[in-house]
């Protein structure tokens, strides 16, 4: 079912991409004597404002107070250490000494305070997640008081939207000033960004002099750029190209299980999806194994829930029977009858809009698979692709289902997922569900520090969400990156937060 892009189209897109990257070819590096690297991804960047986009952290421009390592453990970053008082309502962070913004200004607690104040002013989602009542700054000590006990505050401060920037910089949208190893040289929205090293970086001099980050949502064009030598690293080349790339001795292919979940998100403001049985019908309509084999070309695994099975807080779920017959049973429970090939209730066919987005190409394919299976049970689905899915699904209610790819546990904890999807003001609470029992457990989870108890609560929350079929987990896709063999110190991070680092290098 995967569509093949015509050779002409692929060539035209690739030519456009190569033209965008032409200033960064090996010949340029040889002429300048600088170490340069070109990174091509499917991450769209229409702004560099960290409150609106992850790119500022991914590109090594800005940093957060704390970060998550590859073992999914929280560790210090701009904050040297922290402690909590008053049962988790008071948090005291000590900011590292000797750090400067890329314009030479010192980083102190007041600068961090001003940056976080801007975060909660600009982002309703972060305001809801951080629950900050007030902040006080004294030298390098920042004291944060929350509106309620919040055991997960350090974890929430890992989020790229909490990146610390100089709020007095004149052009935050296109040229934010952070504390990272690279500073913005130029930026063309949704096209290209160039960064150059910050020699006074507090973590040690970056190994690369400059990096070019280019966005292209065509996976074939990304693959071609790597093969032609115009790109050094390509994030998510075409899935079909992986075996071919592995055979090229000049290319390294890195494939890792990801923390992502390709999901069906339901909108309870659409009358049909208020009914749990309708949601259950779509929960079992697609066989996840078929989605892995077809949409992901084998690069993934069926999801048994929102989290990878290997994570301690993943709840055990019953084995399901999938297919149109099983889905039809649930539709009948919801009051629909199949008449003349249409699922009818109150004289109307069950029909709705499904919204997806192109820069993860497996999602439109999964959408088409769902549309095809839905037709077998008399349901009409109209598919619409949008460029900015986050904006669309949070501002519009004209859809019944969206296919979405979400990193469900980017900080090694279940709290992010449940707060984002199922609390009022949550960043991804697009379904507008309110389950009192689930809300109560999430509230307790947010107050609980002990990790074993947190895992237990998370499993309970997962059981409720599964029982009510608030949303559906379909597959966990693999994360894959291909790069030239002269690239050194590349790490395919589980969180997908950290991409361009001070240690990244070329031979």
N, C-alpha and C positions, 0 to 999 in steps of 0.2 A: 504493500500500500504506500510505501514511501515514494514520494514524488521525486523524479529525477529532473534536475535543472538542466536546461539545454546547454550544449557546449558554447553556443554564442553568448547566452546570458551569463554563464559562468566566466567566460573570457572578459566580457565587458565589466563585470563587477570586479574581477581580479585586476584588470587594468587600472580601474579607479583606485583600488586599494594600493596597488604598487606605486601609483603616482603619488598617493598620500604618504607613502613610506620612502620615496626615492631619496629624500635628503638624509636618510639614515642608513644607507647601504654600507657595505664593507669598505667601498672606495672612499666614502666620506670619512669613515673612521681612520683609514690609512692616511688621508690627507691632513686631518686635524691632529692626529696622534692621540686622540681621546678614546677612552673605552666607552663604546656606545652599544646599546641594545634596543631592539624593537620588539614590543610585546603586543600581540593582536588578540583581542578578546571579543566576547559577545556582551560585555557589560555596557549598557547604554549610559552615557553621561551628558545630560543636558545642562548640568550645573556642577560646580565643585563645592558648593555649600555643603559642609558635612552634615548639617541638620536635615538635608534633603537627599543625600546621595552617599554611598559607601566609598566612592572612588578616592576621596581624599586620604582615607586610611589605606586603602589597597595600593595606592601609588606611593606610599611612603612620605606623604606631605605632612600629615598630622597624626597624632597619637592620642591614646586614651589613658586614663589614670591607671587602669589595670588591663591585662590582656589574658587570653586563654592560650595554653600551649598545646602541643600535639597529643598530649595525654588527656586533653580537655580539662585541665586543672587551671584555676585562676592564679595568676602570678603578678607581681608588681611591674609597673611600667613607668609612667610619669610619677606615680605615687610610690614612695619608698616603702611605706608600710601603713597599716590602718588598724583601728580597733573600734569596737562598738560598746556603747553604754546604754543604760536605761532600756534594757530588753529589746534592743535593736531599733530604737527611735533616734538615737544619737550616734553618729559615725564621725570619727576623727581621722583624717588623712594627712600624712606628712609628705609634702611634695619634695622631690629630690632637689638638692642644691646644684648650682652650676649649669642649669639648662637655660638656653636662650631660644626665643623664637627666631625664625629665619631673617628677621629684620634687626636682630641684635638685642631686642628687649628681653629683660630677664623674666623667667617664668617663676611666679610666686603664687601664693594661695589666692591673692586678690585677682590675678589674671585668670586663674582656674575658675574662681567664683563667677566672674563676669562671663566667661565662656559658657558655663553651665546655665547661668541665668538666661543667656540667649537661646540655649538649647530648649529649655522648657517654655520659652516664649514663642519660639518658631515651630515647635513640634508638639502637637497635642498628644501624640502617641508617647513621646518620651516624658512629657509632663505626667501622664498617667502612670507610666512605668516607674519613674523615679520617686514620685510622691514626696517631693521636697517641700517642706514648710518654710524653712529659712536656712541661710548659710552665713557663716561668719569666717572672716579671713584675718589671720595674724601671722605675718612673716611667711613661713612655709607651712603653717598649720591651717587646714581647712576643716571646719566643723559643719557637718550637715545634719539638720534635724528633719526627720520625716513626719508626715501627718499620721502615720501609724507604724507599728513595728514592721520592719522590712529586712528580713534576714538575707534577701537576695540583692541588696543594693550594690555590693562590689561586682556581682555578676552582671547587673544591669549596666554598670559603668564600663563594661567591655564593649558595649554596642558602638559601632562606628559613628552613629549619630551623636554620641557624646564626645567626639574628638575635640581636643582643646586647641583653640585658635586665638589669635590676637583679634579681639572684637573691634579694635580701632583701625584695622587694616581697611583701606579705601574700597576694595573691590572683592568682597568675600565670595560672591557668586562665581567669578572667573579666576581669581587669584588669591585664595585664602593663604594666610601666613600661619604655619604650624611650627611644630618642634621636630619634625621628622628629618630623615637623612636626605630628602630631596625637596627642592622648592620649585614652584611652577615657573616655567619659562614662557610657555604659550599654551593657549587652550582654544580649540574650535569645538563648540558643543556638538555632541553626537558624532564626532569625526576623529579628532586627534588631540593629544596633549603631549607636550614635551616638558620633562622635568630635568633639572640639573642638580648635581650634588651640593649639599650644604656642608662646606668644609669644616664648620665649627660644630658639627653635630655632636651632641653630648655622648652618644654611644660609640664614637669612633668614626674615623673618616670612611665614607662609603667607597666601595671598590670601583663602582662605575662612575664615569663623569656625567653621563646623561642617559636618559631612557625616553623612548618614544612609545606612547601607549595609543594604539589605534583601535577604534571600535568598528566592527563589521558584523552584521547579523546573518551574513551568508556563510554557512559552515564550509562550503566548497571553496569560497574565496579565501577563507582563513587557511585552509589546507594548502591551497595553491601558493599562498604567500610564503609558507614555510618551505615548500619544495623548491621554490625559485630562489630562496636565499634572502628574500626581502624581509622576512620575519625571523627572529631568533627563537621566540617562544610563542606558541599558539595555544590559547585556552579553548578547549572543546573543538578540536578539528572535526570534520565530518566522521560520524560513527563508522560509515562504510569504508573509510580510508585507513582505519587503525591497523589492520593486518598488513596492508601495503606499506604503511609507514614503518612498521616494525622490521620490515625486510631491508630498509635503508640503513646502512651502517653509519651514516652521518646524522641520524636522527634518533633521539631517545623518546620512547613513549612511556608515560607514567600513568597507570590506571589504579585508582584507589576507590574503595567503597566510600560513598559520601553520606553526609548527615541529612541529605535532602529527601523530601518525600513529594512525589508527584501526586497531587490531591484533587479531589472534586470538592469544591466549596459550595455549599448550598445557601440560598438566600431565603430566609424565613419570611421576608416581607412579600414574597410571591406566594399567593394563596396555596398553591399546590404543595409547596415545600414546607408549609407549616405542619403537614401531615407526616408523621414519622414513617409510615408505611411507604409513602412515595420516595422518601429519602432512601429507605432500605431497598427499594426496587433498583435504584441506580447504584447502590452500594454493591449489589451482586450481579449487575448486568454485564459488566466487563470482567473477564478472567484475567487477573494480574499477570499470569504467566504469558498469556497471549500478548499483552502490552509489552512485556520485557522482550519477547521474541520478535515482535513486529516493529513497534515504535522505537525500541531501544537497541535493536539488533543484537540482543543478548547481553548488553552492557548494563546490567542491573539485577535486581532481585524483587520478587513479589513482596509487598508490604503486609505485615500482619498487624500493623498499627502505625502510629505516627513516628515511632522511634525504631532504630535498628535493634534487632533482637539481642545483640551483645551488650546493650546498655542496661544497667541495673534497674532503671526505673521503667523499663518497657513492660507493659502488662501482658499477661497471657491471654490470647484470644482464641475463641473456638474456630475450628476449621469450617469454612463456609462452602456452600454449593453455589457455583456461579452459572450464569446463562440466562437466556430469555425466559425459559419456563419458570425458573425460580423468581425472576423479577416480576413476571406476570402474576404470580401468586400474591405478591405484596400489593400490586396495583389493585387486584380484586379486593383485598382487605381494605384498601383506601376508597372503595366504592366505584372503581372504574370497570366498565365492561368492554370487551373487544367486539366491535360491531363494524362490519364492512372494512376491516383492516385498520380501525381507529380505536384508540382507547378513549371511551366516552364517559363523561360524568356530567349530570345536569345539562345534557344536550350539547356539550362542548368537548372537542378533542383536547387531550392533554398536549399542550405545545408551549415552548418557551425558547428564550434566547440563551445560547451557551457562548461565553466569551473566552477567548484564549489569546495568546500573544506569540509572535514569531521568533524571538531571539533564543527560545529553547524549542527547536523544531520538533522535538518529540511530543510536545503538548498539542499542537494542531493535529498531529497524526492520531494521538489518543482521542482527541475530540471527534475526529472523523470516525474512528472505530466506535465510539459511544453513539454517535448519530446513526450509524449503520445498524447497530444492535437495537437501538430504540425503535427504529422503524418496524422491526419484527414484532414488537409488542404494541404497535399502533400509536407510538408517541412521535410527534413532529418536533425536531430540534433544528433551529436556525443558528448557524455558527457565525460569529463575528470576531475578526482579529483586530486587536488594538495595539498601539505602540506602547502606551504607558498603562500597563495593567493595574498597578497600585493606585494610580489616580482614578482610573475608571471604576474599579470595584468599590472604592471607598466613597465615591461621590454620586454614584448612580445606582438605582434600584430596578432597572429594567431587565435584569438578567435572572435566570433561575439557577444556573450552574456556571462556575468558572473553573477552568483547569489551571492549576497553579503549582509552581515548584517552590517549596519552602524548606529552608534549613531549619529543622525542628528543634535541634538541641545544639546550637552553635557554641554554647559555653559549658557543655558537659552537664547540663541540668535541665529538668523538665519544666521548670518554672516559666521560662521564656515562652514556650509553646502555649501553655494553658492561659497565661496572662494575656498573650497577644491575641488569641482567638476567642477566648470565652469570658473576658472581663469587660465591663463598660469602659470605653475609651481605649481598649486594646488596639494595637496597630493593625491587626488583621481580623478584628471582630466584624467582618463584613456580612456574616450570617445573621447577626442580630439575635442570637439565641440567648435565652436567660433560663438556666436550669438552677433553681435554688440549691439543690444538693451539691451540684458541681461548684457553684460559687462559694459555698461554705467550705468545701475542701480546699479550693484554691486560696481562700483567705487564710486558712490554717497553714497551708504550705508556705505562704509568704512570711509567716511569723516563725516558722520552724527552722532552727539552725542545724540540728543533728541530721547528718546525711542519711543514715539508715531510716530515720523516721520520714525524711523528705521523700526518699524513694518509695516508701510504703504509701504515703499520701498520693504521690504521683501515679502509682499503679491504680489506686482507688479512683482517682480522677479519670484515668484512661478507661476504666471499666464503665463509668457512667457515660462518658462521651461515646463509647462504642455501643452501649445498650440503646442510647437515644439516636444513634447515627447522626450526630450533629454535622459531621463532615466525613468524607471517605478517603482513606489512605489506599493508594493503588500500587505504586512501585517505588523502590529506592534506586535511583539511577547511580551508576558509577560516575566518578569524577575523573576526567582524563585530560592530560596536557601532553603536548608534543613539543620538543625543543631540539635545537642543534646541539651536537655533541661537544661543542666548545663552550657551552653554557655551564657555569659552575654554581653550586650551592642553591639550586632551585629546590623549593619545597612545595609540594601540592598540599596545602593546608586543609584540614578537615573543616575548619570554620569558614573558609573562603574569605576571611577578613584581611589576611596579610599576603600581599603578592610581590610588590617591589620592596626589597629590604636592603639594608646596608651591606649585607654579605653577598648579594647576587653579583655575579662576575662573569666575564668571558675570558677565555684563554688568548 
